[in-house]
Amino acid sequence: MTTTTMPDLPGGDQAEVVLGVDTHRDEHVAAVLSCIGGVVATATFPTTAAGYLELLGWARSFGRLQRAGVECTGSYGAALSRHLQAAGIAVTEVNQTDRADRRKRGKTDTLDAQAAARAVISGRSTTVAKTGDGLVEAIRVMRIARNSAVNAKVKAINQLKAIIVGADPALRDSLAGLGPATLIRRCAELPDAAEDADVVDRSVWFTLRLLAQRVIALKTEAYELHIRIRSLVDRHVPELLEQNGVGPDSAAALLIAAGDNPGRIQNEAGFAALCGASPVEASSGMTSRLRLNRGGDRQANAALYRIALSRLRWHEPTIAYMNRRLAEGKTRREIIRCLKRYIARELFTIIRNPINVTPPVLMTACHP
């Protein structure tokens, strides 16, 4: 551990201090500030269980520690965030330092840690960090693995089809016209090439069989993860899967955005903003307008989009709403944005209060 210590605070260990942490893979840089923004001490700690204990004890040695600002609480800072929360520290998620400020003051890990603490003191950062200690965290981990399996399967299928295009005409003709599932199965059952075949043909037959077997294994893996994710969602918020257009993957994306502690989100407008489904003010002078929100959790935004498309296809009230807004001159894109905002409002009630939830009546009001 390396440390730089400033003079002690007046009032000793009874004075309030705020912790700021700039997180990295192998080490975290921490800074302790007084409640008025003065730097008390800075230090570097390893990203180990012992390092987290040492960091917490070190920070508490300077005063009463109740608040902390931590960067990257969803990645490098996730374990530290859980450790601090378990110790009763209110952890605030801090975005990276503003680029304009970095250009003026320079960039060091120590300055970033101090900026994280100042963001908490000033109130610039108010987002409560996810706890990451329940079923939603388990869903997030499994969804990462499932998405990886699905992407790898698609990549392997594309590679297999590309190899078939340049394969020997006799082999290519034997595989022509087959459906996707039959093609994969047929390639997985390919024997070794004939002994008198050249090295290219032998390599093609071997590679096609290997890729097809990989596709089958990845498909099985993705399906098993899908079943487990559905089971976890059903245990956590069973009402969510009962809503029109909400499948396990979309439900998982929305739950991950909210986290294991959805109470950290104050209201449905905050959840819509978190999902990038709320309009953003873009007014200046005499001009008053809103623009599309391109921020937020894009996977949660995509989940709202899929739900909206599903309802537009099968849900009569949503179809009627679409027809009414089209008659008013709205475009399909504008209407889908309205639907995403409404769906975020509807589902947030269930996500935050999962027991005995009665969804509101659909489409009572929605404004572009």
N, C-alpha and C positions, 0 to 999 in steps of 0.2 A: 504494500500500500504506500502510495506517495501522498503527502499532505502539505498544504500551506495554510497556516492558521493566523487569523487576525485577532486583535485584542478581544477579551471576554466581554460579553454583554453586561450592561448594568442590570443588577437584580439576580445575577447568577442563573441557576438552572430553572428559576420560576418564570423567566422571560420567554415569550413565545418566539419560536423560530420556524422557518419554512424550508423544506428540503426541495432541491431541484436536481434532476438526474438526466444526464445525456447518456443514452444507452447504446451499447455496442455488443458485438458477438462475444468477445472474450473479456471485456472489462467495462465497468460503468464509471463515469466521472460524476461525482456528486458535489453539490455546493449547498452550504447552509447559510441562509440570509436571515437577518432580523426582520421583524414585522413591518419595518419602514424601508426595507430594501438594502440595508447595509450588508456587505459581505462579511460573514463571520469566519468561514473556513471552507476549503475545497480539498477533495481527496479522490483517489482512484481505488476501486475495489474490483476483485475478480468476480466473474459471473458464476459463482459456486454457492452452495448452501452456506458454507462458512463465510463467504464474502458477503452474502446478504445479511447474515447476523451481525457481522462486523460493521457493515454500513449503518444498520439501524442503531446499534449501540453507540457508534461514533456520532451520529446526528443527534441522538437524545442527550449526549453529554453536554451539549451547548445550551439546552433549555427545553421548554415544553413543546414537543413536536406533535402537531395534530394534522398538519396539511403537507402534501407533497405534490409536486408537478413532475411527471415522468413522460419522456418522449417515447413514442413507438410502443405503447402499452399492448398493442396487438401482435407484436413480433419480438424484437430483442428485449423489450421491457416487460413482457407478459409475466414471467416468473417473478421478477422483482415486485411488480404491481400486486400480485397475489400475496406475496410475503408481507408487504407493507399493510395491505388491507386486513390480513389476518391479525396483525398487531394493533389494529384499531386506528390506523392512519387513513385519513380521507385522501384518496389518490385522484388527482385531476389529470386527464389526458391533455398533453400539451403538443401543439403542432410545432413543426420546425420553425426556427427563427425566420422572420421576414427577410427576404433577400435584400431589400433596400437598406435595412438596418445592418445586415452583414457587410454590405459594401462600405458602410461608414465606419463600423467598429472592427472589422476583420472577423476571422473565423477560427476559433479554437474550441475544443471540447469543454474547457472550463467556462468560457463565455456562454456556450450553449446551456450548460447546467445552471448558470446564474440566471440566464434569460428564462429558463423553465420555472424557476422559483419566482421570479418577478411577474411572470404571467399569472401565477396563482394569486400573488399579493395584490396586483392591480385589478384583478377580476377579468382580465382579457381572456383567460381560459377558464371555462366553467364546466366543461364536459366531465362528468364522473366516469372514471375508467370502468371497463367491464371487469367483473370479478373472475370470469373464466374458471369456475370451480364446480360447475353443475352439468346438467344434461345438455345444455346448449353447446358447451365447450366440447363435449363428446361428439355431438352432431357435427360441429365444425371440423374436427379432426377427421372424421369418417368421410365427410363431404370432400375434403381435400383429396383423399385417397381415391374416392369414386370418380371425381372429375379427372384425375390423372389417368385412371384406367380407361375412361371413355375416350380421352384425347389420344392416348397411346393406341387404342383399338382402331380409331379412325385413321391414324397415321399408318398403322400396319396394313389396313385394308387398301389404302391408296398406294402404298408401296407394292403390295401384291398385284394389284391391277396394272400398275406401270410395268412390272416385270412380264406379265402375261402379254402385253402389247408387243414386246420384242422377242417373245419366245418362239420356238420352232413352230411352223405353221400347223403341223399335225397335233401338237399339244394345244395350241391356241384354238384350233377348230373343235377339239374335244371338250373344251371349256366354254365355248361360245353359247350364248342364249340361256345360260343358267341364271337362276335367281341368286341374290346375294348369299342367302343361307346355304343353298345347295353348292354354290361355287366354293365357299369356304370349306364345307365338309369334303367336297371332292378333292380339293387341294391338300387338305390335311391327310387324306388317305392315299396320296400319290406314293407309289413305290419308288425305289431307287431307279435311276435311268439305266437303260440297257448298257451292258458291258462295252459294246462297241461304240457307244455314244462319245462325242468329243467332250472336252473339259467344260465348255460353255453349257451344253445341254445338261450335263450332270449337276453343274452348279445351279442352273435354273430349277430343276426338279427338286433339289435339296432345299433351296431357298423358299420356293413356293410352299413346300410342306411345312417348313419351320415357321414361316409367317402365318400360315393358316392355323397352326396349332397355337401360336401366340394369340391370335385373334380370339380363338375359342376360350383360352385361359383368361384373357382380359374380360371377355364378356361374362364369364362365370363370376369373376371377381367383382365386377361392377354390379351385377345383379345381387350378389350377397350383401354388398355394402348398401345397396338401395333398400333391401329388406330391413337391414339393421337401422338405417336412418329413419325409415317409416315407423319402426317400432319405437324408437326414441321419441320421435315427434308425437306419436300417439300417447305415449306415457306422459309427456310434458304438457301438451296442449291438444287434447283430442278434438276439441271444438274447431280447431283451425282446419283440420282435414275435412270437416263436414261442410265448409263453405264452398260455394259454387266456384269452380275453376281452380281451386287450390289443391295442388298435388304435393307429394312429399318433398320434392326438390325445391319448389317455390316456397313451401312452408319453412324448410330448413334455412333457405337464404334469408328470409325475413326474421326468423328467430335469431340467427347469427348476428344480423345487424343490430337487433335490440339487446342481445347479450343475456347472460344468466340473471342480470339484475335490471329488468326493463323499467323498474321504478325510477332509474336514473334519468329517464326521458320524461320531461314534465307534462307533456300533453301530446295530442295527436298531430298538431302542427310541427312539433319538434321531430316526431317520428317521420313525417312526410319529408321534412328537410333532410333527415338522416338518410332517407332512401333516394334523395334527389328528385322528389316528385312534387316539390313546392316551387312556385314561381319566385324569382329573385327581383328585388327592386333595382331598377336601372334608370332612375329619374334624375334630372338635372335642370335647374332653372325653371323655365315655364313648361318643360316636358315632364310628364308623369307617365311612366310605363313600367311594365314588367318584362322580364326576359326569361328564357328557359334556364332551368337550374342544371348545370352540367357537373355539379359536384355530388357529394353523397356517396353512399355505397352503391356501386354500379351493378353488383350482382343482385342486390335487393331491388334496384330499379328494374332490372331485367325480369325479375320474378313478378313484379307488379304488371309489367308489360304482357307477360305470358298469361297472367290471370285475366287481364282485360281482353285479350284476343279470344281466350276461351269463352268468356261470357258473351262476347259479341257473336259468337257462333251458336251458342246453345241456350243462353239465358234470355227469356222473353222480355223482362223489364229492361235489361241492358240494350237489347235490340231496339225496343221502342224508344229508349232515350237517344240512341244514335240517330234514328230516323227523325226525331223531333229536332235535334240540334242541326242535322243536315238541312232541314227545311228552314232553319233560322239563318242559314248561310255559313255555318261553321264547317271547317274542313275536317276530314277524318283524323288527321294528325292532331288537331286541336282537341277533338272530342276524346281521343285516347288519352291525352294528357289530363283532361278532366277526370276521366275514369280512374286513372292511376292515383290521382289525388284522393278521390272518394274511397277507393279500395284501401289505401293506406289508412284513412280515417276509420273505416269499418274494422279492419283486421287488427289495428292497434288496440282497440278495446278488448279483443280476445287475447292478444299476446300479453297485455299488462294484467288482465284479470281473467285467467283461464278457467275459472270455475263458475258454472251457472251463468254463462254469458248468453244474452239474447241479441242477435245482430239487429241493427237498426233497419228501418224500411229503406229499400233501395232507391236511390236517386231522388231524394226529397229536394236536394239543392246541390248544384255543382257549377262552378264558374270557371271559365278559362283563365 
